[in-house]
Amino acid sequence: MGEARFHTRRIGLLVTGNLLGGIGVAGGFAVGGLLVERLGGTSFAGLGQAASVLGSAVAAVPLAGLAARYGRRRSLAVGYALAMTGAVLIITAAVVAQVAVLLAGLALFGVAQAVNLQTRYAAADGVPAATRARLMSLVMWATTIGSVAGPNLSEPGERTGRLLGLPALTGPYLFAVLSFALAAVAVLFLPRAARAPVPAGPAGSGAAAGDPGADDTSPGADRADGVSPGTSPGTSPGTSQSTSPGAAPGGARAALGWALRHPVARLGVVLIAVAHAVMVMVMIMTPLHMQHHGMSLRLVGVVISLHVLGMYALSPLFGWLADRFGPVRVALAGMAMLAASVVLGFSAAALQAGSALTATALIVLGLGWSASMLSASVLLANAAPDRLRIPLQGATDAGMSYAGAVAAALAGPILAAGGFQAVNVAAAVILVPAVAVAAAALRARGEGGPRVSRPRDAAPAAERG
């Protein structure tokens, strides 16, 4: 299979898997909080999302380990299979009216989010640094179709569930089971191709972490993601490494420790966690806020769809901007949009402005999450040395999900105590650490354009660490 055909087929299958996975994830998230509230009350509503995000967090590092050992194909397929099991368990929990079983199912269901997020890294494996952001953004964009369709399938799902005699709010999870099964099949067809090794220097050399013009395309001969077992993206399959970096928890800890010592990589790690926590806290409480003010489930689905549209639809634009002007500048724009969204959300609640201003706030929230998530992911992909890249990706996504889980767990009590205004105030407070880390990164590196995201000392520092 030729080089262009290999990448085209691979990206096409990643896009398909992300689309199908997005249907399942978004459809379940639209009603998950409502289902937990029905069984446990408003104060427990955030625990459903907390369980899902916690499941995503726990899965992130093991999935990265699977990717490092056996390739992206097996890692992604296993993740979708776990999420499908979770959806079945959620339906079962509703039938037997057991909150504990429901939370366990939601935790497994959350693995799908970890899988969908890790497909963005799969798109960047073994490709030139100059086009990395655009390819990552293309796979993220694919989630738009599925994620917008998912919440709007809530009502048809409910009708299907009623026809089958299932409890209310479980119908969308029937669609999730099918979506995750099809997504697993799609990623299992990621191509293996015998491809000649590309000469490369020692693993972890500056070529992978330094010059933006360096082409680190070096696909392996026997891996669906173009990386041979025991190596990481950008490393020739002929290059030896002493360890498989994602194979043990120590690899993830070492990678995270390295990133936290480097200002720009630290910005990537912190921004991913903060942006996700802000998004989760506001987004999961929006359906409850709307229903408490008499808005219909159909309207809730429309607003959440618009939010998800903001999360993914402009990803290619943000990818182009990151490649053209540098991911640090896009990261700053993302933080500004997140700040604007919480101001709009606070105003919508304070003025009781109805669905229009609430929807606007959710759209801006989605755009801020998209710009922040993509730019921070590119910061990590560009800065990390080869042997630390995969474990750093897993550790960062785990931290992101843990932050989201804490935000989700706190969101319900905050809503119950102070309403939607208090939720937005809390989200603004969460944003502060990212602003501080961004300021530190700019002081340390200066306004250096695209190269600000690619510290020249990245690989040597990793070897010293």
N, C-alpha and C positions, 0 to 999 in steps of 0.2 A: 504494500500500500504506500503510495507516495506521501511525501511530507504534508502537502496541502490537504490531500484527501484524508489523511489520518486525523489532522487537527479539526477538519470540518465535521467529520463523523463524530469525533469525541465531544466537541462542543455541542453538536446537535443532540446527542444523547443526554448530556448534562442538562441542556435546556429542557428537554422532554421530562426528565426526572424531576427537575425543579418545578416545572409547571404542575405536574400531577401532585407532587408533594405539597405545593402551595395550596391546592384545593383542599386537601385534607387538613392541613394546619389551620388555615384561616377559617374554615367552616367550623372546626371544633372550638377555636378560640372565641368565636362570636357568641357561642352559647354556653361555654364552659363555666363562666362565672355565674350565669343565671341558674345552671343546674346545681352548682354547689350551694347557692343561696337558697334554692328551693328545699334542699335536704338539710342544710345546717344553719341558715339565717344569714343576714347581711354581714355580720362581723366575720363570718367565715368565707365570704365570697372571694376575697383575695387569695385564700389558701389554695383554691383550684389552680389559679395561674401560677402561684408559688410552687406548687407541686410539679406543674409542667416545666417551668423554668429550671427547677432543681433537677428534674430528670435530664434536661438538656445539658446542664452543667456537669452532672456525674458522667454522662456519656461522652463528653467532648474529648477528654484525654485518652480513654480506651479506644475511641474511634480513630484518633490520630495514631495510636499505637498500631492498630490494625492496618492503617494506611502505610505506615513505615515498614511493617513486616511483609504485608501481602498485597498492597496496592489499594488504590482508591475504590476500585470496583467492589471488592469484598467488603470493605469498610462501609460504603454507602448502602449496599444491599442489606447488610446485617442491621444497620440503623433503621431502615424503612420497615424491616420485618418486626423489629421491636415495637415501633410505633403502631403498626397494624395490630399487634397483640394488645397494646394499650387501649386502642379504640374498642376492641371486643370486650375488654374488661370494664370499660366505662359503661357500655350498654348493660352488661351483666349487673354492675353495681346499682344502676338505676332500677332495674327489675327487682332486686332484692332490698333496695332502699338502705344501702350501707355506705355511709360517708367515707369510712376508712378504705373500703374497696375502691370507691370512686377516686379518691386521691391517689391510690396506687396506680390505677389505670391512667390517670392524668399524667403521672410521672413518666410512665412508659410512653405515653402519647407525645410528651415533650421531646423525646429523642428525635422526632422528625424535624424539629426546629434546628437541632444540632447538625443533622445531616444536610438540610437545605443550606445552612450557613457554610458548611465545609465544602460544598460544591464550588463556592467562589474560589477557594484555594486550589481545588482540583483544576479549575480553568487556568490558573497561573502556572501550574507545574510545567517546567521544561519549555517555556516560551521566552522570547526576548523581553528584557526589562522595559524597552521603549513602548511596548504594546500591552503590557501586563494589566494595567488599570482598565483598559477598554475591554479586554477579554473577561476579566472578573465582573465588570459591570454588565456585560451582555448576559452572563448566566444569572446574575442577580435580577436583571430586568425580566427574565423569563418567568420569575415568580409572580409578576404583575397579573398575568392572565389568570393563573390558578388562584391567586390570593384574592383577587377582586371577585371571581366567580364563587369562591367558597362561601363567604358570608351570605351572598344572595341565594345560595342553595339551602339556607336554613329553613325557609318555609316549605319548599318542595320536600326537603328531608323530613320535616315534621309530618307532612301528609303521608309520606311513605311509611314512616314509623307507626303512625296511627293505623294504617291499613294492615300492618303486621302485628298490631296489638302491643306495641312497645310504649313505654312511658313517655311523657312529654319531654322534649328537648334532646332525645337520644337519636332521632332520625338522622341529623347531620353526620353522626359518627358512623352510620352505615355507609355513607358516601366516602368517608375517610378510609374505611377498611379497603374499599375498592381502589381508591386513589393511591394509597401506599403500596398495595400489591402491584399495581401497574408501574409505579415509580421504581420499585425494586427490580422488576423485570427489565426496565429500560437501562438502568445502570449496570446490570449484569451483562449487557451487550456492549459495554465499553470495549473498544477494539484492543486486541493484542497485535502487535506488529513487530516483525524482526527488522530492526533498524540499526544501522552502523553507529558505533560509539563516536561521539564528537570529542576530539582531544581536549583535555582540560588539565589545569594545574591541580595541585593538592587540594583536597576537600577543605572547604572553609577559607579558600584564598580570597584575596580582595576582588577577584573578578566577579564573584557572585554578589558582593555587598557594596562595591564601590562605584565604578564608573557607570553612569546611566546609560552610556552607549554600549556597554558590554552585552554581548549576546550569550546568555547562559542556557541556550537551548541544547539539551543533551539527553534526549530520551533514551530510556533503556530498551533492551531487546525483548523483555518478557513481562512487561507490566502495562496494565491498561492505562495508567496515568503517565507513562513515559519515564518512570523512575524505578530502577531495579531494587529489589529487596536489600535493605541494609544501606541504601543511599538515600539522599534527599534531592529534591528538585534542583536542577541546575548543576548536578554533579554527574560526570560521565560514569556509565556503568562499569567502566574499567578502573575507576578510581577506588582504592580501598579505603575503608573506614574502620576504626577500631570497635565501634559500637553501632547499633541501630538506634538512632537518637530518640525515636518515639516509642521504643519497646518497653522502657521501664519508667515508673513515676519519677525517678531521679532525673531522667532526661528532660521532662517537663519542668521540674523545679529549677534545674540548671539554666534552661533556656529563659525562663521567666526572670530568674536572678540576673542574667546577663542583660536582658532588656531594661530592667529597672535601673541599671547603672548607666544607661545611655539615654540622654534627654529626648531625642526624637523617637526612639523605640519606646521609651516610657510613655510618651504622648500617645502612641498607637494603642498600647495596652490599656491605659487609663481611659482614653476617649471611647473605646469600644464598650467598656464596662459602664461608663457614665451615660452615654447616649442610650444604651439599651435599658438601663434602669429608669431613666426619665420617660422613655417611650412606654415601657411596661406599666409604670405607675399610673400614667394618665390614661392610656388606652384601655386598660382592663376595667377602670372605673367608669368610663364613659357610657357603656350600655346601661349600667345600673343608674347612673345619674339621669339618663334620658328616660328610662322606664319609670323612675320615681317621679318624673314630671309629666307622666301620662303619654309619652311617645310610644308608638307601636314597634313591634318586633321588626316589621318590614323597614321602618325608618332607621332603626338601630343598624340593621344590616347594610343599608345604603351608606350611612355615615362611616361605619367600619370599612366598607369597601373603598370609599374615597380616601380614608386614611392609608390603607394598604396600597392604593394606587400611588399616593405620595411617597410611600416607602420604596417603591421599585420602578415606577414608570420613567423617571428621569435618571435612572442609574447610568445609562450610556452617556448622557451629558456630563454627569459628574466624573465618569471615567475619562472622558476626553479632556475635561478641565484638569484633572489630576495629572494626566500625561503631558499636557501642554504647559501648565503653570505650576505644577508641583502639588503633591497631596497635602502639604502643610497649609497652604492657602485655602484649599477646599475644606480642610478640617476646621479652620477658623470660621468659614462661612456656615458650615454645619452647626457649630456651636451657637452662632448668632441666630440661626433659624429655630433651634431648640428653645432659646431664650424667648424669642418672639411668640412661639406657640404657647408657652405657659402663661404669658401675659394675655394672649387672646382667650385662652381657656378660663383664666380667672375672671376676665371681663364678661365672658358669656354667662358664667354662673352668677356673678354679682348683679348683672343687669337683667338676668332672666331673659336673655335675648332669644332663646329658642334654638332650633336646630341649625339655622344658617351659620351663625357665628361659631357654634360648637363644631360644625363640620369644617369650617375654615381653620380653626385651631388644630383640628386633627390632621388636616392636609399638611399644614406647615410643620407639624410634629413629624409626620412621615418623611417629608423632604429633609428635615434636619437630621433625622436618623439615617437616611440614605447617604447623604453627603458625609456624615461623620463616620459611618460604618465602612463605606468604601475607601475613603481617604486613609483611615487608620489601618485598614487591612493592607493597603498598598505600602504604607510606611513600614509595616512589619515584613512584608514580602521583599521589599527592597533593602532593608537594613540588615536583616538577620543573615549570618553566615550559613552555608549550606547545611552543616551538620546539626544546626539548631532550629532550622526553619519549621519543620513539621511539628516537633514538640512545642515550639513557641506558639504556633497556630492553635494547637489543642489546648494549651494552658490558658491562652488569651480568651478563647471561646468559653472555656470553663469559668474563668473569672467573670466574663460578661454575664453568663447565665446565673451564677451565684448572686451577682449584684441585682439582676432582674428578679430573682427569687425573693431576696430581702425586700425589694421595693414592692413586689406583689403582696407579700405577707403583711406589710405595713399599710398598704393602700386601703384595705377594707376598714380597719379601725379608724384611719384618718378620715375616710368618707363619712363613717358613722358619727364621728365626733364633730367634724367641722364642715362637712359638705364638700362639693367639688372645688370650691375656692381653696380650701385647705390642701386638697390633693395637688393643685397647681403650685401652691407656695412650697410644699415639700419637694416637688420636682425641681423648682428653681434652686433650692438649697443643694440638691444632689449635683447640679451642674457646676457648682463652684470648684470642686477639685480639678475638673478638666480645664477650666479657665486658668487655674494656678499652674498646672503642669505645662499648658501651652505657653504661658508667659515665660516659664523657666526654659523651655526648649528654644524659644526665640532668642532669649538672652544668651544661651549657650552656643547656638549655631549661627545666629544672625539671619537676616533676610536674604538667603542665598538662592532664591528661585527653586527650580526642581531639585537641585543638588542638596538642598537643605534636608531632604528626606533620606539621603544616602551617605551616612557618615563614613569617611574613608578609613577610620580606625576600627570599623565594626568587626572584621574578621580577626585582625591581630588581637583585639581585646578579648574575643571569644576564646582564642587559643590560650591566652594568658589566664583566663578564668577557669 
